[in-house]
């Protein structure tokens, strides 16, 4: 049986200090950025290794037709495959809502399932999706399970999860506001996250405001190359010359 303690972990309210919060106008371009183009743009800044900064394929986008999700992470850890050894289940706790509201808006709830069998039970269903939307959340990410899928899709609430479950099982919160790890990506409260059909990645906040302009240049370069490849005037010589003109 899992050993858990019914204790409130101090909220990491200071973790977002020294991190610039983008204005809504600065965030808007990210809501229209394809995740692959965003990843390409981030790479040009050499802010991290190219095999870091994104969640691996163990976590899936459940609603691929929804537009990109962009928001600041609010983090919790849960367990659910065995009963808690103290306290109660998630309905007995509302203190994690305070942590959500301490993060800048828009917010993305990130749930790490630390259970012996991650994904056996789901914290996030139709009730919590509505609660999170009311708290200014624009999506949720978990290595565990979610449920009530049609209801979340009807609300246009993006879900990225490792699994789907019919039951809550014994889901209970074991930590609020600390660092989590989802699909190989380490996430701190306040990290800026972006997700679409391709998956979820973090956006370095120190370069975030400069990324859209770089992404536009890359998109223009790619469009030029694609147009050439689809042209009746295509040749390998022209392709080599065109690639030499690109900036990435």
C-alpha positions in Angstrom: 0.0 0.0 0.0 1.2 3.5 -0.7 2.3 5.6 2.3 1.0 9.1 2.1 0.6 11.8 4.7 -2.3 14.2 4.9 -0.2 17.4 5.1 -0.3 20.7 3.3 2.9 21.3 1.4 3.8 25.0 1.6 2.8 26.7 -1.6 5.7 27.8 -3.7 4.4 31.3 -4.1 7.9 32.8 -4.5 8.9 30.5 -7.4 7.5 32.9 -10.0 9.6 35.8 -8.7 12.2 37.1 -11.2 10.3 35.6 -14.1 8.6 38.1 -16.4 4.9 37.7 -16.9 3.9 38.3 -20.5 1.1 40.7 -21.3 -2.0 39.4 -22.9 -0.9 41.0 -26.2 2.5 39.2 -25.9 0.8 35.9 -25.2 -1.7 36.2 -28.1 0.8 35.1 -30.9 1.5 31.8 -28.9 -2.2 31.0 -29.2 -1.8 30.7 -32.9 1.7 29.1 -33.0 2.0 25.5 -34.2 4.0 23.6 -31.5 6.6 22.4 -34.1 7.2 26.0 -35.3 7.5 27.1 -31.7 10.1 24.4 -31.0 12.1 25.4 -34.0 12.0 29.1 -32.9 13.1 28.2 -29.4 16.1 26.2 -30.8 17.5 29.3 -32.4 18.1 30.9 -29.0 20.2 28.0 -27.8 18.5 28.4 -24.4 18.5 24.6 -23.8 19.5 21.3 -25.3 17.3 20.2 -28.2 16.3 17.0 -26.5 14.9 18.9 -23.5 12.0 21.2 -22.9 9.1 19.0 -24.0 6.9 16.2 -22.8 7.5 12.8 -24.5 5.0 10.7 -26.3 3.7 9.0 -23.1 1.3 12.0 -22.8 -1.3 12.5 -25.5 -3.4 15.4 -26.8 -7.0 14.3 -26.4 -8.5 17.1 -28.5 -6.3 17.6 -31.5 -8.7 20.0 -33.2 -8.6 22.6 -30.5 -6.3 25.6 -30.9 -3.1 25.7 -28.9 -3.1 26.0 -25.2 -0.9 28.6 -23.5 -0.7 29.3 -19.8 1.3 29.3 -16.6 1.7 26.1 -14.7 0.0 25.4 -11.4 1.3 22.1 -10.0 0.1 19.3 -7.8 1.0 15.7 -7.1 -1.6 12.9 -6.6 -1.8 9.2 -5.9 -4.8 7.0 -6.5 -4.1 3.3 -6.9 -4.3 2.7 -3.1 -6.2 4.4 -0.3 -4.5 7.3 1.6 -3.1 6.3 5.0 -4.4 9.5 6.5 -6.9 12.2 5.8 -9.4 11.8 2.9 -9.8 12.0 -0.8 -9.6 15.0 -3.1 -13.1 16.3 -2.3 -11.9 17.1 1.2 -9.3 19.5 0.0 -9.7 22.9 -1.5 -6.3 24.4 -0.5 -4.9 23.5 -4.0 -7.3 26.1 -5.4 -5.3 28.8 -3.6 -2.1 27.7 -5.3 -3.9 27.8 -8.7 -5.0 31.4 -8.1 -1.5 32.4 -7.0 -0.2 31.7 -10.5 -0.5 34.3 -13.3 -3.4 33.9 -15.7 -4.0 32.1 -17.9 -3.3 29.0 -16.0 -2.6 25.4 -16.8 -3.0 22.7 -14.1 -0.3 20.1 -14.2 -1.0 16.9 -12.2 1.8 14.4 -11.6 0.4 11.0 -10.7 3.0 9.5 -8.3 1.0 6.3 -7.7 2.3 2.8 -7.9 0.0 2.4 -10.9 -0.2 5.9 -12.5 -3.5 6.5 -14.3 -5.6 3.9 -12.5 -7.9 6.7 -11.2 -8.6 10.2 -12.4 -8.6 13.5 -10.5 -9.9 15.5 -13.5 -13.5 15.0 -14.6 -16.4 17.1 -15.6 -16.8 18.9 -12.2 -13.1 19.7 -11.9 -12.9 20.9 -15.5 -15.7 23.4 -14.8 -14.0 24.4 -11.5 -10.7 25.0 -13.2 -12.3 27.0 -16.0 -13.9 29.2 -13.4 -10.4 29.7 -11.9 -9.0 31.0 -15.2 -7.4 27.7 -16.3 -7.2 27.0 -20.0 -6.1 23.4 -19.9 -4.7 20.5 -17.9 -1.7 18.2 -18.3 -1.1 14.9 -16.5 0.9 11.7 -16.8 -2.1 10.1 -15.1 -5.7 9.7 -16.3 -8.7 12.0 -17.0 -12.3 11.2 -17.6 -15.6 12.7 -18.8 -14.0 13.3 -22.1 -17.0 14.5 -24.1 -17.8 17.1 -21.5 -14.3 18.6 -21.5 -14.2 18.6 -25.3 -17.6 20.4 -25.5 -16.2 23.1 -23.2 -13.1 23.4 -25.5 -10.9 22.6 -22.5 -7.6 21.0 -23.7 -6.6 17.8 -21.9 -3.2 16.2 -22.3 -2.9 12.9 -20.4 -1.2 9.6 -20.2 -4.5 7.6 -19.9 -8.3 7.7 -19.6 -10.1 6.1 -16.6 -13.7 5.5 -15.7 -13.1 5.9 -12.0 -11.6 8.3 -9.4 -10.2 5.2 -7.6 -8.5 6.5 -4.5 -7.1 9.7 -6.0 -5.8 12.1 -3.3 -3.5 15.1 -3.4 -0.1 14.6 -1.7 1.7 17.8 -2.7 0.7 21.3 -3.8 2.8 23.8 -5.6 6.1 22.0 -5.9 8.1 20.8 -8.9 6.7 18.0 -10.9 7.8 15.8 -13.8 5.6 14.8 -16.6 6.8 12.7 -19.5 10.4 13.6 -18.8 9.7 17.4 -18.6 10.5 19.0 -15.2 7.9 21.7 -14.5 8.0 24.4 -11.9 5.0 26.4 -10.8 4.8 29.5 -13.0 6.5 27.9 -16.0 5.0 29.0 -19.3 3.5 26.0 -21.2 2.3 25.5 -24.7 0.5 22.5 -26.1 -1.3 21.4 -29.2 -1.9 18.2 -31.2 1.9 17.6 -31.3 2.3 17.8 -27.5 3.3 20.0 -24.6 6.5 22.1 -24.2 7.8 24.8 -21.9 8.6 28.2 -23.2 11.6 29.9 -21.6 10.2 33.1 -20.1 13.4 35.1 -20.5 13.2 34.8 -24.3 9.4 34.4 -24.7 8.6 37.9 -25.9 11.2 37.6 -28.7 10.0 34.2 -30.0 7.0 35.2 -32.2 9.1 37.4 -34.5 11.6 34.6 -34.9 8.8 32.1 -35.6 7.4 34.4 -38.3 10.8 34.5 -40.0 11.1 30.7 -39.9 7.5 30.3 -41.2 8.3 32.6 -44.1 11.5 30.7 -44.9 9.7 27.4 -44.8 6.9 28.7 -47.0 9.4 29.8 -49.6 11.1 26.4 -49.6 7.8 24.5 -49.8 6.6 26.8 -52.7 9.8 26.0 -54.6 9.4 22.3 -54.0 5.9 22.4 -55.4 6.8 24.6 -58.3 7.2 23.3 -61.9 10.5 25.3 -61.9 12.0 23.2 -59.2 15.6 22.1 -59.4 18.2 20.8 -56.8 20.4 23.8 -57.6 17.6 26.3 -56.8 16.7 24.4 -53.6 20.4 24.6 -52.5 20.4 28.4 -53.2 17.1 28.9 -51.4 18.3 27.0 -48.3 21.4 29.1 -48.2 19.2 32.2 -47.9 17.2 30.9 -44.9 18.1 32.0 -41.4 17.7 28.7 -39.6 
